[in-house]
Amino acid sequence: MSRARGIPRGRRGGFTLVELLIALSLIALINLLLFSGLRLGSRAWDTVETQADRHGELRIARGFVDRALRQARAIAMPYQDRQWWGLSGDTQWIEFVAPLSDRVGTGGLYLLRLTLEEQRDQRSLVLTHWLLHPDVLAGRVELRIPAWEALVADSTGVLADRDVDQDAAAGVFGRTVLLDDVDEWGIAYFGGRDGQAESDWFDDWLDQPMLPQRVRIRLTRPGEAWPDILIPLPDGASW
């Protein structure tokens, strides 16, 4: 009967050992390929998420600088034996008066200072803020608030004895890192300076009784090419 149906006598069903080994090898190869594909996809996803996070951090920092400077206020106040005009800076630091969100500190106008500082073996953009109030600007040792000192040419603006991520007295003074791992940071000022009728770009804006018309900010990270931020100030108003 077996011969009539064409089935060999020695093989009535199932697989040989060789066929089973070949099948197991193919299954193992397919599993290896699938696992490698999943690992590659997971790494690619992690890379995309990391880059997105870095771009997001840079975008947030640039957005804050843009919004803050657009709200710069024309304010003058006496300082030592002279008058301090409410915006001054050079290529590496800038300080000005602007409102600050209630989520950061007490509501009201603040004196904001932006500087580039060495933090954890990398350059970081640091925001330091004082509430625009005589008692706060004069400093309060018991509240760990340092006295504000107006920056001049060749200043760094760095508070060397102060840590970042610091808030004092419900936020009337504080320091925070806006952006880590900064590659390029630079500032330029456009306006009519020192009584000049024509406006031009300058590397500093010191002791000028008027706001510049525009401020140009360069802020990038390694491997991330972003255009400069061109920020118009409120009408270039004088105090």
C-alpha positions in Angstrom: 0.0 0.0 0.0 2.8 2.4 0.9 4.6 1.7 -2.4 1.4 2.2 -4.3 1.0 5.7 -2.9 4.6 6.6 -3.6 5.7 7.1 0.1 9.2 5.7 0.8 9.3 2.9 3.4 11.7 4.8 5.7 9.8 8.1 5.8 6.2 8.1 6.9 5.9 11.8 8.2 7.7 14.6 10.2 11.1 16.2 9.6 14.6 14.9 9.4 17.2 16.2 11.9 18.9 18.2 9.1 15.6 19.9 8.2 14.9 20.7 11.8 18.4 22.3 12.3 17.9 24.4 9.1 14.5 25.6 10.3 15.9 26.5 13.8 18.8 28.3 12.1 16.4 30.3 9.9 14.2 31.2 12.9 17.3 32.4 14.9 18.5 34.5 11.9 15.1 36.1 11.5 15.0 36.8 15.3 18.4 38.3 15.1 17.4 40.6 12.2 14.3 41.6 13.9 16.1 42.4 17.2 18.8 44.3 15.3 16.1 46.3 13.5 14.4 47.1 16.8 17.7 48.2 18.4 18.5 50.4 15.4 15.0 51.9 15.5 15.3 52.6 19.2 18.6 54.3 18.9 17.4 56.4 16.0 14.3 57.4 18.0 16.5 58.3 21.0 18.8 60.4 18.8 15.8 62.2 17.3 14.4 62.9 20.8 17.8 64.1 22.1 18.2 66.5 19.1 14.6 67.7 19.5 15.2 68.4 23.2 18.4 70.4 22.4 16.6 72.4 19.7 13.7 73.0 22.1 16.1 74.3 24.8 17.8 76.6 22.4 14.5 77.8 21.0 13.1 78.6 24.5 16.3 80.5 25.5 16.2 82.5 22.3 12.5 83.2 22.7 13.0 84.5 26.3 15.8 86.8 25.3 13.7 88.1 22.4 10.6 88.7 24.5 12.5 90.3 27.4 14.3 92.8 25.2 11.2 93.7 23.3 9.8 94.8 26.7 12.8 96.9 27.8 11.7 100.0 29.7 13.0 103.5 29.4 14.1 104.1 33.0 16.9 106.2 34.5 18.0 106.2 38.1 20.8 107.8 40.1 23.8 105.5 40.7 26.7 106.6 42.9 27.7 110.0 41.6 26.2 109.7 38.1 23.0 108.7 36.3 22.5 105.1 35.2 20.6 104.7 32.0 18.3 101.7 31.9 20.1 99.6 29.2 23.9 99.0 28.8 26.0 96.3 27.4 28.9 95.2 25.2 29.4 92.1 23.0 29.4 89.6 25.9 26.9 91.0 28.5 23.8 93.1 28.6 21.6 94.5 31.4 18.3 96.2 31.1 15.0 96.9 32.8 12.0 94.8 31.9 9.0 93.0 33.5 9.5 89.4 34.6 6.9 86.7 34.8 5.2 86.1 38.2 6.3 82.4 37.8 9.9 83.5 38.1 9.7 86.0 40.9 7.5 88.7 42.5 5.6 90.6 39.8 7.0 94.0 38.7 10.0 95.5 36.9 13.4 93.8 37.2 16.9 94.6 36.3 18.0 91.7 34.1 21.6 90.8 33.3 22.6 88.2 30.7 26.1 86.9 30.8 28.1 83.9 29.5 29.7 82.0 32.3 31.7 78.8 32.8 29.4 76.2 34.4 30.3 72.5 34.8 33.1 72.6 32.2 31.0 74.3 29.6 29.8 77.8 28.7 26.3 78.7 29.9 24.0 81.6 29.3 23.0 82.9 32.8 20.2 85.2 33.7 20.6 87.3 36.9 17.7 89.4 38.1 17.1 92.0 40.8 13.7 93.5 41.6 13.9 97.1 40.6 13.6 98.4 44.2 16.2 100.4 46.1 16.4 98.0 49.0 16.9 95.0 46.7 19.5 96.8 44.5 21.4 97.9 47.6 21.7 94.2 48.7 20.6 92.3 51.8 23.2 90.1 53.4 20.7 88.4 55.7 18.6 87.5 52.6 21.6 86.4 50.5 21.0 89.2 48.0 24.2 90.7 46.6 24.3 94.5 45.9 23.8 95.4 42.3 26.8 97.2 40.7 26.4 98.8 37.3 28.7 97.2 34.7 31.3 99.2 32.8 33.5 98.6 29.8 35.7 95.4 30.2 33.4 94.0 32.8 32.4 90.3 32.7 29.1 90.7 34.6 29.8 87.4 36.4 29.0 87.1 40.1 31.8 84.8 40.9 30.7 83.9 44.5 27.1 83.1 43.5 25.7 79.8 42.3 23.2 79.5 39.6 19.7 78.1 40.1 19.4 80.4 43.1 16.4 82.4 44.3 16.2 84.7 47.4 13.4 86.4 49.2 10.5 84.9 47.1 12.4 85.5 43.8 13.3 89.2 44.2 16.8 88.1 43.4 17.8 85.1 41.5 20.2 83.4 39.0 19.4 80.7 36.6 20.9 79.0 33.6 19.0 79.8 30.4 21.0 77.6 28.2 23.9 75.1 28.6 26.6 74.2 26.2 26.7 77.5 24.3 28.9 77.7 21.2 28.4 81.3 20.1 27.2 84.3 22.1 27.5 87.9 20.9 25.6 91.2 21.0 25.5 94.3 18.8 23.5 97.5 19.1 22.0 99.7 16.4 21.1 103.3 16.9 22.3 106.9 17.0 25.0 107.1 19.7 26.9 110.0 21.3 24.7 112.6 19.6 25.2 111.2 16.1 22.4 111.9 13.7 22.9 108.7 11.7 22.4 105.3 13.2 24.9 102.5 13.0 25.9 99.2 14.5 28.1 99.3 17.7 29.8 96.7 19.8 28.7 98.4 23.0 26.0 100.6 24.4 27.4 102.4 27.5 26.2 105.7 29.1 23.8 106.4 26.4 20.6 108.4 27.4 18.4 106.4 24.9 17.5 102.9 24.0 19.1 101.5 20.9 16.7 101.0 18.0 17.6 97.3 17.6 19.7 94.7 19.3 21.2 91.8 17.4 21.9 88.6 19.4 23.9 85.6 18.3 23.1 82.5 20.3 24.0 79.0 19.1 25.1 75.6 20.2 27.7 73.3 18.7 26.4 71.8 15.5 23.2 73.9 15.5 23.3 76.8 13.0 20.6 79.4 13.8 20.3 82.9 12.4 20.9 85.9 14.6 18.0 87.3 16.5 17.2 90.9 15.4 15.1 92.5 18.2 13.4 95.9 17.8 13.3 97.9 21.0 10.4 100.2 22.0 10.8 103.1 19.6 14.4 103.8 20.6 13.0 106.1 23.2 15.1 108.5 25.3 14.8 108.9 29.0 
